[in-house]
Amino acid sequence: MATGVVRMGGTVRKPSADASPFVAELLNLLEETGFQGAPRYVGQADGSDILTFVEGHVPARFQAWSDSQVHAAAGLLRQMHDATSGSTLAGHFEVVCHHDPGPNNYVFQGDMPIALIDFAEAAPGSRLEDVGYLAWTWSIASALRLPLGRQAQQVRLIADAYGLQEAERHALIDSVLERQMRNVRFWSRFLAHPAIAPAAPQVLNDRIAWSRQEHDFTFRHREIFDTALR
């Protein structure tokens, strides 16, 4: 929903925001550590942040994903987290989180996700915050794009591909549920302050309703997901 984002040759220009300095430091850190799955920060001009353009396409909507696609997405997130672990940017937290690692923020080349984009919500946090959000937006869906049993298998695949420890696996579905309710709070904040809202009230209400629906679905079937993670 970001406005004013344009491509200019091999770069992308995005209006600068309060988060711009942190994002610049983060992208520079990722580049310095050799992480290939993110745009590079070029600089600022005319009130815009300038980033390199990552060739590929971004999915227009959520859908069912193959095991290999989900595996690649989780592996890429792990690489990004590892690149920030112990950094000044992460501070006393585990890592710097992307905080929105849904399919809509991955660039695909061919059929495979190869890079993360849109780090506007990035901030220090725990690994499970992002892994929970990834498990939800890539594999868990009340619309049953995949049968429930296959969803649970993919959540297990995400835990395996990311390399979650046993204790983290026990908490993964709680993290999914927390991220779903955080989504409700995120969009409700804009309803309460329409002057800064990035979308019309009906769009915000639809996102809130969807997040609650997904939370109810996940909570109802959490035993199936928890069992698959053992």
MDAnalysis code that builds the backbone (N, CA, C; Angstrom):
import MDAnalysis as mda
import numpy as np

u = mda.Universe.empty(690, n_residues=230, atom_resindex=np.repeat(np.arange(230), 3), trajectory=True)
u.add_TopologyAttr("name", ["N", "CA", "C"] * 230)
u.add_TopologyAttr("resid", np.arange(1, 231))
u.add_TopologyAttr("resname", ["MET", "ALA", "THR", "GLY", "VAL", "VAL", "ARG", "MET", "GLY", "GLY", "THR", "VAL", "ARG", "LYS", "PRO", "SER", "ALA", "ASP", "ALA", "SER", "PRO", "PHE", "VAL", "ALA", "GLU", "LEU", "LEU", "ASN", "LEU", "LEU", "GLU", "GLU", "THR", "GLY", "PHE", "GLN", "GLY", "ALA", "PRO", "ARG", "TYR", "VAL", "GLY", "GLN", "ALA", "ASP", "GLY", "SER", "ASP", "ILE", "LEU", "THR", "PHE", "VAL", "GLU", "GLY", "HIS", "VAL", "PRO", "ALA", "ARG", "PHE", "GLN", "ALA", "TRP", "SER", "ASP", "SER", "GLN", "VAL", "HIS", "ALA", "ALA", "ALA", "GLY", "LEU", "LEU", "ARG", "GLN", "MET", "HIS", "ASP", "ALA", "THR", "SER", "GLY", "SER", "THR", "LEU", "ALA", "GLY", "HIS", "PHE", "GLU", "VAL", "VAL", "CYS", "HIS", "HIS", "ASP", "PRO", "GLY", "PRO", "ASN", "ASN", "TYR", "VAL", "PHE", "GLN", "GLY", "ASP", "MET", "PRO", "ILE", "ALA", "LEU", "ILE", "ASP", "PHE", "ALA", "GLU", "ALA", "ALA", "PRO", "GLY", "SER", "ARG", "LEU", "GLU", "ASP", "VAL", "GLY", "TYR", "LEU", "ALA", "TRP", "THR", "TRP", "SER", "ILE", "ALA", "SER", "ALA", "LEU", "ARG", "LEU", "PRO", "LEU", "GLY", "ARG", "GLN", "ALA", "GLN", "GLN", "VAL", "ARG", "LEU", "ILE", "ALA", "ASP", "ALA", "TYR", "GLY", "LEU", "GLN", "GLU", "ALA", "GLU", "ARG", "HIS", "ALA", "LEU", "ILE", "ASP", "SER", "VAL", "LEU", "GLU", "ARG", "GLN", "MET", "ARG", "ASN", "VAL", "ARG", "PHE", "TRP", "SER", "ARG", "PHE", "LEU", "ALA", "HIS", "PRO", "ALA", "ILE", "ALA", "PRO", "ALA", "ALA", "PRO", "GLN", "VAL", "LEU", "ASN", "ASP", "ARG", "ILE", "ALA", "TRP", "SER", "ARG", "GLN", "GLU", "HIS", "ASP", "PHE", "THR", "PHE", "ARG", "HIS", "ARG", "GLU", "ILE", "PHE", "ASP", "THR", "ALA", "LEU", "ARG"])
u.atoms.positions = np.array([
    [0.820, -1.211, 0.000],
    [0.000, 0.000, 0.000],
    [0.853, 1.259, 0.000],
    [2.177, 1.093, -0.051],
    [3.044, 2.268, -0.069],
    [2.817, 3.069, -1.340],
    [2.832, 4.377, -1.199],
    [2.650, 5.252, -2.357],
    [3.969, 5.929, -2.696],
    [4.082, 6.368, -3.940],
    [5.248, 7.115, -4.356],
    [6.475, 6.282, -4.644],
    [6.324, 4.957, -4.709],
    [7.450, 4.076, -5.006],
    [7.559, 3.925, -6.521],
    [8.731, 4.243, -7.068],
    [8.905, 4.168, -8.525],
    [10.240, 3.502, -8.852],
    [10.272, 2.844, -9.982],
    [11.520, 2.267, -10.477],
    [12.157, 3.253, -11.458],
    [13.457, 3.439, -11.306],
    [14.204, 4.277, -12.235],
    [15.437, 3.485, -12.667],
    [15.325, 2.831, -13.808],
    [16.414, 2.004, -14.298],
    [16.691, 0.859, -13.360],
    [17.917, 0.796, -12.844],
    [18.283, -0.283, -11.938],
    [18.078, 0.045, -10.484],
    [17.317, 1.104, -10.192],
    [17.069, 1.495, -8.810],
    [15.572, 1.657, -8.550],
    [15.243, 1.678, -7.268],
    [13.881, 1.956, -6.809],
    [13.953, 3.149, -5.870],
    [13.045, 4.091, -6.047],
    [12.980, 5.254, -5.159],
    [11.692, 5.166, -4.332],
    [11.892, 5.360, -3.031],
    [10.782, 5.258, -2.086],
    [10.834, 6.455, -1.157],
    [9.711, 7.162, -0.962],
    [9.734, 8.339, -0.089],
    [10.349, 8.039, 1.273],
    [11.249, 8.900, 1.706],
    [11.895, 8.710, 3.007],
    [10.863, 8.817, 4.129],
    [11.119, 8.091, 5.208],
    [10.215, 8.068, 6.357],
    [11.037, 8.028, 7.631],
    [10.353, 8.016, 8.770],
    [11.063, 7.978, 10.053],
    [11.968, 6.756, 10.158],
    [11.548, 5.666, 9.521],
    [12.316, 4.421, 9.611],
    [13.521, 4.394, 8.681],
    [13.657, 5.385, 7.805],
    [14.694, 5.344, 6.772],
    [16.110, 5.162, 7.314],
    [16.533, 5.890, 8.352],
    [17.906, 5.694, 8.838],
    [18.177, 4.271, 9.311],
    [17.208, 3.673, 10.015],
    [17.394, 2.298, 10.497],
    [17.458, 1.331, 9.320],
    [16.561, 1.500, 8.353],
    [16.553, 0.624, 7.183],
    [17.871, 0.740, 6.423],
    [18.382, 1.945, 6.286],
    [19.663, 2.143, 5.599],
    [20.777, 1.387, 6.312],
    [20.825, 1.504, 7.645],
    [21.847, 0.792, 8.408],
    [21.686, -0.716, 8.271],
    [20.442, -1.170, 8.280],
    [20.181, -2.598, 8.172],
    [20.618, -3.138, 6.816],
    [20.236, -2.461, 5.743],
    [20.610, -2.930, 4.411],
    [22.123, -2.884, 4.219],
    [22.765, -1.887, 4.791],
    [24.233, -1.829, 4.723],
    [24.856, -2.994, 5.488],
    [24.290, -3.314, 6.647],
    [24.782, -4.450, 7.427],
    [24.617, -5.750, 6.650],
    [23.458, -5.934, 6.042],
    [23.214, -7.162, 5.274],
    [24.208, -7.279, 4.122],
    [24.494, -6.167, 3.483],
    [25.471, -6.184, 2.387],
    [26.863, -6.527, 2.915],
    [27.250, -5.927, 4.030],
    [28.578, -6.157, 4.597],
    [28.779, -7.616, 5.014],
    [27.698, -8.263, 5.466],
    [27.812, -9.651, 5.917],
    [27.671, -10.645, 4.770],
    [27.440, -10.146, 3.559],
    [27.364, -11.028, 2.401],
    [25.988, -11.600, 2.115],
    [24.974, -11.089, 2.803],
    [23.607, -11.563, 2.540],
    [23.150, -11.039, 1.181],
    [22.757, -11.958, 0.303],
    [22.403, -11.598, -1.071],
    [20.906, -11.360, -1.274],
    [20.097, -11.696, -0.269],
    [18.655, -11.703, -0.480],
    [17.940, -10.432, -0.091],
    [18.513, -9.271, -0.407],
    [17.870, -7.989, -0.106],
    [18.408, -6.940, -1.063],
    [17.645, -5.879, -1.319],
    [18.184, -4.780, -2.132],
    [19.322, -4.091, -1.392],
    [20.141, -3.390, -2.127],
    [21.227, -2.614, -1.532],
    [20.786, -1.165, -1.361],
    [21.267, -0.545, -0.309],
    [20.960, 0.865, -0.075],
    [21.968, 1.710, -0.849],
    [21.459, 2.601, -1.687],
    [22.315, 3.445, -2.521],
    [22.516, 4.823, -1.892],
    [21.436, 5.407, -1.358],
    [21.531, 6.738, -0.761],
    [20.188, 7.436, -0.778],
    [20.195, 8.758, -0.668],
    [18.969, 9.551, -0.680],
    [19.088, 10.664, -1.708],
    [17.942, 11.047, -2.266],
    [17.891, 12.181, -3.199],
    [16.452, 12.654, -3.300],
    [16.271, 13.947, -3.253],
    [14.939, 14.549, -3.435],
    [13.894, 13.940, -2.510],
    [14.269, 13.698, -1.270],
    [13.318, 13.191, -0.289],
    [12.981, 11.724, -0.429],
    [13.778, 10.981, -1.185],
    [13.516, 9.555, -1.386],
    [14.736, 8.722, -1.035],
    [14.481, 7.528, -0.533],
    [15.536, 6.539, -0.357],
    [15.748, 5.845, -1.703],
    [16.991, 5.596, -2.059],
    [17.304, 4.938, -3.321],
    [17.877, 3.558, -3.020],
    [17.239, 2.551, -3.574],
    [17.641, 1.160, -3.386],
    [17.894, 0.523, -4.746],
    [18.685, -0.535, -4.762],
    [18.848, -1.271, -6.013],
    [17.568, -2.044, -6.320],
    [17.293, -2.224, -7.589],
    [16.120, -2.979, -8.023],
    [16.485, -4.455, -8.101],
    [15.682, -5.304, -7.472],
    [15.889, -6.753, -7.512],
    [15.029, -7.332, -8.632],
    [15.657, -7.886, -9.629],
    [14.928, -8.459, -10.758],
    [14.058, -9.621, -10.303],
    [12.852, -9.686, -10.863],
    [11.942, -10.776, -10.549],
    [10.527, -10.262, -10.444],
    [9.672, -11.030, -9.789],
    [8.278, -10.617, -9.620],
    [7.838, -10.896, -8.190],
    [6.856, -10.125, -7.739],
    [6.288, -10.275, -6.400],
    [4.854, -10.775, -6.551],
    [4.474, -11.831, -5.841],
    [3.115, -12.370, -5.975],
    [2.056, -11.308, -5.674],
    [1.010, -11.327, -6.473],
    [-0.060, -10.345, -6.303],
    [-0.970, -10.687, -5.128],
    [-1.013, -11.961, -4.750],
    [-1.922, -12.375, -3.678],
    [-1.398, -13.650, -3.021],
    [-1.937, -13.939, -1.840],
    [-1.566, -15.167, -1.153],
    [-2.154, -16.348, -1.920],
    [-1.488, -17.480, -1.864],
    [-1.933, -18.678, -2.559],
    [-1.295, -19.885, -1.909],
    [-1.533, -21.059, -2.476],
    [-0.865, -22.265, -1.995],
    [0.538, -22.301, -2.580],
    [1.514, -22.627, -1.731],
    [2.899, -22.673, -2.158],
    [3.430, -24.092, -2.047],
    [4.384, -24.408, -2.894],
    [4.979, -25.743, -2.866],
    [5.921, -25.863, -1.676],
    [6.249, -27.095, -1.331],
    [7.182, -27.320, -0.229],
    [8.536, -26.681, -0.521],
    [8.988, -26.751, -1.748],
    [10.295, -26.176, -2.080],
    [10.273, -24.656, -1.955],
    [9.161, -24.020, -2.303],
    [9.056, -22.569, -2.163],
    [9.055, -22.164, -0.688],
    [8.295, -22.893, 0.119],
    [8.227, -22.602, 1.554],
    [9.588, -22.835, 2.205],
    [10.250, -23.905, 1.805],
    [11.579, -24.214, 2.337],
    [12.553, -23.082, 2.023],
    [12.515, -22.591, 0.800],
    [13.419, -21.506, 0.391],
    [13.122, -20.221, 1.157],
    [11.843, -19.907, 1.347],
    [11.472, -18.685, 2.069],
    [11.964, -18.731, 3.508],
    [11.804, -19.882, 4.176],
    [12.255, -20.012, 5.564],
    [13.774, -19.951, 5.654],
    [14.455, -20.561, 4.686],
    [15.906, -20.526, 4.690],
    [16.448, -19.128, 4.492],
    [15.790, -18.365, 3.625],
    [16.215, -16.982, 3.374],
    [16.024, -16.127, 4.627],
    [14.913, -16.330, 5.317],
    [14.668, -15.582, 6.552],
    [15.726, -15.915, 7.597],
    [16.105, -17.195, 7.687],
    [17.137, -17.599, 8.645],
    [18.462, -16.903, 8.320],
    [18.816, -16.835, 7.052],
    [20.057, -16.171, 6.657],
    [20.033, -14.688, 7.038],
    [18.898, -14.044, 6.824],
    [18.789, -12.632, 7.182],
    [18.943, -12.441, 8.690],
    [18.257, -13.286, 9.462],
    [18.367, -13.191, 10.916],
    [19.804, -13.414, 11.383],
    [20.444, -14.439, 10.840],
    [21.805, -14.752, 11.265],
    [22.754, -13.599, 10.959],
    [22.480, -12.884, 9.856],
    [23.329, -11.753, 9.479],
    [23.224, -10.604, 10.480],
    [22.131, -10.537, 11.233],
    [21.923, -9.433, 12.180],
    [22.169, -9.834, 13.621],
    [22.283, -11.137, 13.876],
    [22.466, -11.613, 15.248],
    [23.760, -11.068, 15.846],
    [23.656, -10.520, 17.058],
    [24.824, -9.978, 17.735],
    [25.257, -8.607, 17.255],
    [24.484, -8.012, 16.352],
    [24.840, -6.700, 15.807],
    [24.383, -5.578, 16.730],
    [24.944, -4.396, 16.497],
    [24.517, -3.215, 17.241],
    [23.048, -2.914, 16.973],
    [22.604, -3.159, 15.740],
    [21.208, -2.891, 15.397],
    [20.249, -3.777, 16.185],
    [20.644, -5.029, 16.418],
    [19.783, -5.943, 17.178],
    [19.777, -5.591, 18.658],
    [20.841, -4.943, 19.120],
    [20.905, -4.565, 20.532],
    [20.868, -5.789, 21.432],
    [20.008, -5.767, 22.461],
    [19.930, -6.902, 23.377],
    [18.896, -7.930, 22.933],
    [18.333, -7.743, 21.735],
    [17.395, -8.723, 21.185],
    [18.158, -9.790, 20.398],
    [17.448, -10.857, 20.033],
    [18.092, -11.944, 19.288],
    [18.609, -11.479, 17.931],
    [17.720, -10.810, 17.182],
    [18.011, -10.457, 15.797],
    [17.269, -9.184, 15.436],
    [17.482, -8.719, 14.217],
    [16.586, -7.716, 13.637],
    [15.534, -8.479, 12.843],
    [14.269, -8.238, 13.147],
    [13.160, -8.894, 12.457],
    [12.737, -8.069, 11.237],
    [12.306, -8.757, 10.212],
    [11.686, -8.089, 9.070],
    [10.304, -7.584, 9.467],
    [9.580, -8.409, 10.211],
    [8.256, -8.123, 10.761],
    [7.122, -8.187, 9.738],
    [7.421, -8.504, 8.490],
    [6.351, -8.682, 7.497],
    [6.822, -9.637, 6.392],
    [7.353, -10.827, 6.769],
    [7.912, -11.733, 5.768],
    [6.866, -12.626, 5.092],
    [5.785, -11.994, 4.636],
    [4.786, -12.720, 3.870],
    [5.223, -12.854, 2.417],
    [4.557, -13.694, 1.631],
    [4.926, -13.868, 0.223],
    [4.923, -12.559, -0.557],
    [4.105, -11.600, -0.120],
    [4.011, -10.308, -0.805],
    [5.253, -9.450, -0.625],
    [6.179, -9.884, 0.237],
    [7.423, -9.146, 0.428],
    [8.650, -9.980, 0.057],
    [8.429, -10.978, -0.789],
    [9.523, -11.754, -1.369],
    [9.534, -11.519, -2.877],
    [10.719, -11.414, -3.433],
    [10.876, -11.370, -4.881],
    [11.161, -12.788, -5.361],
    [10.425, -13.186, -6.391],
    [10.603, -14.511, -6.988],
    [11.348, -14.369, -8.313],
    [12.241, -15.293, -8.567],
    [12.816, -15.466, -9.899],
    [12.426, -16.856, -10.359],
    [11.687, -16.914, -11.482],
    [11.061, -18.171, -11.845],
    [10.012, -18.500, -10.806],
    [10.111, -19.683, -10.219],
    [9.127, -20.101, -9.221],
    [9.633, -19.985, -7.795],
    [10.846, -19.478, -7.613],
    [11.450, -19.544, -6.284],
    [11.681, -18.162, -5.669],
    [11.411, -18.015, -4.362],
    [11.712, -16.754, -3.666],
    [13.216, -16.605, -3.478],
    [13.753, -15.447, -3.858],
    [15.206, -15.262, -3.792],
    [15.616, -14.018, -2.995],
    [14.662, -13.167, -2.631],
    [15.024, -11.958, -1.892],
    [13.836, -11.424, -1.106],
    [14.144, -10.756, 0.005],
    [13.157, -10.039, 0.802],
    [13.209, -8.563, 0.436],
    [12.045, -7.919, 0.441],
    [11.982, -6.476, 0.192],
    [11.087, -5.825, 1.244],
    [11.013, -4.503, 1.207],
    [10.176, -3.694, 2.086],
    [10.498, -3.936, 3.557],
    [11.546, -3.270, 4.018],
    [12.009, -3.403, 5.401],
    [11.495, -2.270, 6.287],
    [10.388, -1.640, 5.887],
    [9.878, -0.470, 6.609],
    [9.494, -0.785, 8.051],
    [9.096, -2.037, 8.332],
    [8.687, -2.416, 9.682],
    [9.804, -3.116, 10.446],
    [10.985, -3.210, 9.857],
    [12.093, -3.929, 10.501],
    [12.452, -3.300, 11.842],
    [12.750, -4.151, 12.818],
    [13.111, -3.686, 14.161],
    [13.679, -4.858, 14.947],
    [14.416, -4.594, 16.009],
    [14.920, -5.688, 16.838],
    [13.777, -6.529, 17.389],
    [14.019, -7.827, 17.519],
    [12.987, -8.711, 18.032],
    [13.492, -10.132, 18.173],
    [12.567, -11.062, 18.323],
    [12.917, -12.471, 18.468],
    [12.695, -13.197, 17.141],
    [13.448, -14.252, 16.933],
    [13.326, -15.039, 15.710],
    [11.891, -15.524, 15.501],
    [11.247, -15.958, 16.608],
    [9.915, -16.541, 16.492],
    [8.867, -15.534, 16.012],
    [9.099, -14.250, 16.246],
    [8.149, -13.255, 15.749],
    [8.004, -13.378, 14.234],
    [9.146, -13.459, 13.548],
    [9.131, -13.555, 12.089],
    [8.753, -14.945, 11.610],
    [9.259, -15.983, 12.289],
    [8.945, -17.348, 11.838],
    [7.452, -17.625, 12.005],
    [6.862, -17.103, 13.085],
    [5.422, -17.265, 13.275],
    [4.624, -16.590, 12.176],
    [5.050, -15.387, 11.819],
    [4.345, -14.666, 10.749],
    [4.523, -15.383, 9.423],
    [5.733, -15.904, 9.164],
    [5.982, -16.624, 7.922],
    [5.123, -17.888, 7.852],
    [5.058, -18.638, 8.956],
    [4.256, -19.860, 8.976],
    [2.793, -19.554, 8.681],
    [2.305, -18.463, 9.240],
    [0.912, -18.079, 8.985],
    [0.698, -17.711, 7.528],
    [1.464, -16.772, 7.018],
    [1.156, -16.198, 5.707],
    [1.560, -17.080, 4.534],
    [2.451, -18.031, 4.771],
    [2.836, -18.930, 3.688],
    [2.041, -20.241, 3.707],
    [1.618, -20.700, 4.900],
    [1.088, -22.063, 4.964],
    [-0.248, -22.229, 5.676],
    [-0.573, -21.372, 6.636],
    [-1.811, -21.537, 7.404],
    [-2.884, -20.631, 6.827],
    [-4.020, -21.214, 6.460],
    [-5.093, -20.404, 5.863],
    [-6.439, -21.057, 6.077],
    [-7.371, -20.303, 6.633],
    [-8.719, -20.822, 6.850],
    [-9.426, -21.114, 5.534],
    [-8.972, -20.494, 4.437],
    [-9.553, -20.746, 3.117],
    [-9.187, -22.136, 2.607],
    [-8.313, -22.813, 3.340],
    [-7.900, -24.178, 2.987],
    [-7.369, -24.253, 1.557],
    [-6.464, -23.320, 1.236],
    [-5.781, -23.417, -0.061],
    [-5.018, -24.727, -0.142],
    [-4.566, -25.203, 1.015],
    [-4.050, -26.554, 1.183],
    [-4.905, -27.235, 2.247],
    [-5.116, -28.559, 2.138],
    [-5.836, -29.263, 3.211],
    [-5.129, -29.062, 4.548],
    [-5.878, -29.135, 5.628],
    [-5.345, -28.840, 6.955],
    [-4.097, -29.674, 7.263],
    [-4.135, -30.958, 6.931],
    [-2.985, -31.813, 7.202],
    [-1.743, -31.363, 6.459],
    [-1.894, -30.915, 5.225],
    [-0.761, -30.427, 4.442],
    [-0.258, -29.095, 5.006],
    [-1.166, -28.275, 5.512],
    [-0.731, -27.034, 6.159],
    [0.181, -27.363, 7.343],
    [-0.233, -28.327, 8.149],
    [0.562, -28.712, 9.314],
    [1.926, -29.256, 8.885],
    [1.959, -30.019, 7.807],
    [3.228, -30.545, 7.298],
    [4.147, -29.404, 6.867],
    [3.575, -28.388, 6.237],
    [4.405, -27.268, 5.802],
    [4.912, -26.439, 6.988],
    [4.107, -26.314, 8.022],
    [4.585, -25.616, 9.217],
    [5.774, -26.372, 9.805],
    [5.706, -27.699, 9.819],
    [6.845, -28.515, 10.260],
    [8.042, -28.281, 9.342],
    [7.790, -28.209, 8.050],
    [8.859, -27.955, 7.087],
    [9.532, -26.615, 7.344],
    [8.746, -25.592, 7.671],
    [9.298, -24.275, 7.986],
    [10.203, -24.359, 9.210],
    [9.732, -25.056, 10.242],
    [10.541, -25.211, 11.453],
    [11.847, -25.933, 11.143],
    [11.780, -26.946, 10.287],
    [12.983, -27.698, 9.915],
    [13.926, -26.840, 9.075],
    [13.375, -26.159, 8.069],
    [14.204, -25.364, 7.162],
    [14.860, -24.202, 7.892],
    [14.146, -23.607, 8.839],
    [14.708, -22.502, 9.611],
    [15.709, -23.009, 10.646],
    [15.462, -24.221, 11.135],
    [16.343, -24.775, 12.161],
    [15.921, -24.428, 13.568],
    [14.607, -24.413, 13.830],
    [14.126, -24.103, 15.173],
    [14.532, -25.191, 16.150],
    [14.895, -24.768, 17.358],
    [15.195, -25.712, 18.426],
    [13.887, -26.271, 18.990],
    [13.999, -27.334, 19.777],
    [12.802, -28.007, 20.292],
    [11.904, -27.058, 21.079],
    [12.495, -26.265, 21.969],
    [11.686, -25.344, 22.772],
    [10.987, -24.319, 21.888],
    [11.657, -23.892, 20.820],
    [11.053, -22.922, 19.905],
    [9.895, -23.545, 19.141],
    [10.019, -24.810, 18.780],
    [8.934, -25.505, 18.077],
    [7.679, -25.550, 18.956],
    [7.878, -25.763, 20.265],
    [6.741, -25.822, 21.174],
    [6.020, -24.480, 21.258],
    [6.733, -23.400, 20.962],
    [6.145, -22.059, 21.069],
    [5.736, -21.477, 19.723],
    [5.981, -22.202, 18.618],
    [5.753, -21.612, 17.297],
    [4.291, -21.244, 17.060],
    [3.374, -22.117, 17.398],
    [1.962, -21.809, 17.133],
    [1.478, -20.675, 18.033],
    [1.999, -20.589, 19.244],
    [1.689, -19.423, 20.077],
    [2.177, -18.144, 19.401],
    [3.323, -18.223, 18.740],
    [3.843, -17.060, 18.025],
    [2.967, -16.707, 16.839],
    [2.455, -17.721, 16.147],
    [1.517, -17.474, 15.041],
    [0.280, -16.746, 15.560],
    [-0.283, -17.259, 16.638],
    [-1.500, -16.657, 17.203],
    [-1.242, -15.218, 17.655],
    [-0.071, -14.988, 18.266],
    [0.246, -13.636, 18.724],
    [0.392, -12.690, 17.541],
    [1.027, -13.144, 16.451],
    [1.202, -12.291, 15.287],
    [-0.138, -11.978, 14.622],
    [-1.055, -12.922, 14.642],
    [-2.380, -12.669, 14.074],
    [-3.106, -11.595, 14.863],
    [-3.020, -11.634, 16.182],
    [-3.671, -10.608, 16.985],
    [-2.915, -9.285, 16.905],
    [-1.603, -9.348, 16.721],
    [-0.850, -8.110, 16.525],
    [-1.308, -7.431, 15.234],
    [-1.660, -8.228, 14.238],
    [-2.182, -7.669, 12.991],
    [-3.483, -6.904, 13.249],
    [-4.326, -7.455, 14.104],
    [-5.571, -6.771, 14.466],
    [-5.247, -5.428, 15.106],
    [-4.299, -5.438, 16.028],
    [-3.933, -4.184, 16.714],
    [-3.307, -3.190, 15.736],
    [-2.494, -3.676, 14.815],
    [-1.816, -2.807, 13.854],
    [-2.820, -2.042, 13.009],
    [-3.795, -2.755, 12.436],
    [-4.766, -2.093, 11.565],
    [-5.790, -1.287, 12.360],
    [-6.085, -1.727, 13.590],
    [-7.020, -0.966, 14.431],
    [-6.453, 0.401, 14.789],
    [-5.135, 0.474, 14.922],
    [-4.499, 1.760, 15.216],
    [-4.808, 2.789, 14.128],
    [-4.835, 2.345, 12.874],
    [-5.126, 3.259, 11.780],
    [-6.603, 3.646, 11.760],
    [-7.466, 2.723, 12.172],
    [-8.885, 3.076, 12.271],
    [-9.081, 4.186, 13.298],
    [-8.294, 4.118, 14.364],
    [-8.412, 5.121, 15.423],
    [-7.790, 6.455, 15.025],
    [-6.892, 6.425, 14.045],
    [-6.209, 7.646, 13.603],
    [-6.259, 7.716, 12.075],
    [-7.441, 7.981, 11.527],
    [-7.620, 7.934, 10.075],
    [-6.740, 8.891, 9.289],
    [-6.239, 9.930, 9.927],
    [-5.402, 10.899, 9.204],
    [-4.110, 10.268, 8.707],
    [-3.639, 9.226, 9.395],
    [-2.397, 8.579, 8.977],
    [-2.645, 7.205, 8.346],
    [-3.907, 6.854, 8.125],
    [-4.243, 5.531, 7.595],
    [-3.767, 5.374, 6.151],
    [-3.187, 4.219, 5.816],
    [-2.705, 3.993, 4.455],
    [-3.786, 3.480, 3.505],
    [-5.011, 3.289, 4.025],
    [-6.081, 2.742, 3.187],
    [-7.430, 3.206, 3.735],
    [-8.461, 2.989, 2.945],
    [-9.811, 3.374, 3.343],
    [-10.296, 2.528, 4.518],
    [-11.236, 3.048, 5.323],
    [-11.727, 2.302, 6.488],
    [-12.212, 0.896, 6.150],
    [-12.884, 0.725, 5.015],
    [-13.387, -0.603, 4.678],
    [-12.251, -1.592, 4.463],
    [-11.168, -1.125, 3.846],
    [-9.995, -1.990, 3.653],
    [-9.402, -2.376, 4.999],
    [-9.301, -1.410, 5.898],
    [-8.768, -1.686, 7.230],
    [-9.655, -2.679, 7.973],
    [-10.977, -2.477, 7.900],
    [-11.900, -3.395, 8.561],
    [-11.803, -4.798, 7.989],
    [-11.605, -4.899, 6.678],
    [-11.467, -6.211, 6.046],
    [-10.207, -6.920, 6.551],
    [-9.123, -6.184, 6.713],
    [-7.875, -6.773, 7.195],
    [-7.996, -7.209, 8.653],
    [-8.705, -6.432, 9.434],
    [-8.930, -6.794, 10.831],
    [-9.778, -8.063, 10.917],
    [-10.857, -8.094, 10.141],
    [-11.740, -9.263, 10.152],
    [-11.003, -10.509, 9.695],
    [-10.177, -10.371, 8.654],
    [-9.408, -11.510, 8.150],
    [-8.426, -12.015, 9.204],
    [-7.743, -11.114, 9.876],
    [-6.777, -11.516, 10.899],
    [-7.464, -12.254, 12.038],
    [-8.631, -11.791, 12.441],
    [-9.381, -12.468, 13.509],
    [-9.849, -13.840, 13.048],
    [-10.283, -13.916, 11.817],
    [-10.731, -15.197, 11.256],
    [-9.585, -16.205, 11.236],
    [-8.407, -15.756, 10.834],
    [-7.251, -16.649, 10.788],
    [-6.815, -17.070, 12.201],
    [-6.931, -16.153, 13.152],
    [-6.614, -16.488, 14.538],
    [-7.561, -17.559, 15.051],
    [-8.853, -17.404, 14.788],
    [-9.839, -18.393, 15.242],
    [-9.551, -19.756, 14.622],
    [-9.209, -19.772, 13.336],
    [-8.911, -21.017, 12.633],
    [-7.676, -21.699, 13.235],
    [-6.629, -20.929, 13.444],
    [-5.393, -21.496, 13.986],
    [-5.601, -22.020, 15.394],
    [-6.314, -21.255, 16.224],
    [-6.577, -21.674, 17.602],
    [-7.403, -22.952, 17.639],
    [-8.395, -23.042, 16.754],
    [-9.277, -24.205, 16.705],
    [-8.513, -25.477, 16.351],
    [-7.483, -25.329, 15.527],
    [-6.765, -26.501, 15.019],
    [-5.328, -26.573, 15.542],
    [-5.053, -25.869, 16.617],
    [-3.666, -25.791, 17.071],
    [-3.097, -27.156, 17.445],
    [-3.921, -28.076, 17.924],
    [-3.406, -29.401, 18.298],
    [-2.812, -30.118, 17.090],
    [-3.451, -29.933, 15.926],
    [-2.939, -30.567, 14.713],
    [-1.572, -29.972, 14.350],
    [-1.452, -28.654, 14.442],
    [-0.182, -28.016, 14.147],
    [0.886, -28.373, 15.175],
    [0.517, -28.370, 16.452],
    [1.480, -28.697, 17.506],
    [1.975, -30.140, 17.362],
    [1.062, -31.037, 17.021],
    [1.450, -32.444, 16.856],
    [2.453, -32.613, 15.730],
    [2.235, -31.881, 14.630],
    [3.144, -31.978, 13.499],
    [4.535, -31.452, 13.829],
    [4.623, -30.566, 14.798],
    [5.899, -29.944, 15.162],
    [6.708, -30.765, 16.172],
    [6.147, -31.840, 16.671],
    [6.856, -32.641, 17.690],
    [7.944, -33.497, 17.055],
])
